Amino acid sequence: MVRVFLFFHRENLALICSHSAGSVQTALSKLEREGFVSSTVSLQGKRRKKLFSITPSGREAFAAWAAQPMQAEKVKNMELPHLFFLGLARPEARKAAIQDYIRQMEETTAVLQSIQQRFQQAKEGPLPPGTDWESVFRFQEYTLEYGIAAAQFQ
């Protein structure tokens, strides 16, 4: 299963959740205290590396979380207020703001398309038994397609 998620590097993670090192470390520490993940420490040269693994109770909790109904009112584009009030800015500032936002959406589209390509490659590789990979991949593909379409629309 690790192979499937390798294409979500730190720079890509921001597209779907908070990705600051502090927030990730805090979340992992909490999950470990609650018994949802376990960790081992290894040395790579002079650096200590902490590796986390999901526990059986962590898998159950994650599956329960994933099965909860999604809430449309929680999906917000926090930049819409900027667009709504952009008419109050100076014309040159409006143009610069819109051009920069278009650039950002083009970059986001390119990142998601790159993830989509790596995702297709991961699907073709050997996968561990015991998981309904067809379902896993179907929903991950839906998410990537949505993200690409949303970035292109914006």
N, C-alpha and C positions, 0 to 999 in steps of 0.2 A: 504493500500500500504506500510505502514511503515514496516510491518512484512516481506515483500519480501526483503527488503534491510537490515534487521538487521544483516545478516551474513557478511556484509562488515564492519568489525571493523577496527580501526586505523592501526593495523599491517597488515591487508590484503589489505588496500586501496593502498598501495605502488605498488601493482602489476598492477594497472591500471592508476594511476595518481600521481601527487605530493601530498604528504600527511603530509607535515610539518604543525604544528599547525598554524604557521604564515601565510602560503600560504592559508590555508583553511579559517582562520579568515578574511584575506584580501579579498578573493573572496566573502565570505558571506556578508561582509560590502558593497562591490561594488554592489552585487545583491540586497541588501536591499535599497541602495540609488536609484537604477534604478527601484525599485518597483516590482522586480521579486520574492522576498521573503519578508515575514514579520517576526517579532520576538516578543516573549514575554519573560519576565524574571520571574523566580520562585526561591524560596529559598528551598534548600535541606539541612536541618541542618543549618550550618553557611555559606554554599557556595551558591553563586548565579549561576543559570544555565539559559543560554539563549537558548531558543528553537526556531528553525526556521521552517517556513511553506512556501511552494511554493504558490504563488498567481496565479489567473487565467491568468494574463499576463505572469507570469513566466512559466506556463505550455505551453502556446502558443509559447513562445520564445524557450523553451527547445525542444518542438516537431519540430520546424523549424530547430534548430541546428541538432537534431538527423537525420532529413531527408536529410541533405546535403550529397552530394557524398563524400565517403571516398577517401583519397588520399594516394595511396600506397607508394609514394616517401617519405612520412612523417614517415613511420614505419621504424625505424632504430634499429639495435642492436649495441649499443655504445661500446660493448665489442669486436666486430669483429676486430677493429684495433689492439687490444692486441693480439688476436690470429694470425693475419696476420704477426706481427713482433715478435712473440714469439720465433722464431728461432734465434733471436739475443741475447736472454737471456741465462744464464748458464743452462746446462742440469738439474741440481737439482732444479733451480728456475722454469724451464718449468714444470717439473713434479708436483711441489707443486702448481703452478698456475692452472694447469689443474685439479688436484685432488680437489682443493678448489672450482673451478667452478662447477665441477660435484656435489659436496656436496650441493652447493647453488641451483642447478637445481633440485636435489632430494628434498630439503626442499620446494622449490617453488611448485613442483608437489604435495607434501603432503598437503600443505596449500590449493591449488586449489581443490584437491580431497575432503578435509574437507568442503570447501565452497560448493562444488557440493552436498555433502550429506545433508548439512543444507538447500540448495536450494530445493532439492527434498522434504524435510519435509515441507518447507514453501508452496510449491505448493499444498500439501495435505490439508492445513488448510483452514479455511474460508477466503474468499477474498472479499474486498469491491466491490459492483456492479459498473458498468459504465465504465469498462476498458476491453479491449480485452486482457485478461490475457494470452490466448493461444499464441498470437503473442509476447507479452512481454517476456514470458518464453522461447519461441522458440529462440529468439535472445540472451537472456542471456545464455541459454544452449549452443548455438553455440560459444559464447565468452569463456565460461568455457572450453568447449571441445578443442577449439583452443589453449588456454593457457596451458592446460595439455599436449596436443600433442607437442606444441612448446618446453616446458620445457623438456619433455622426449627426443625429437629429439636433443636438444642442449646437 
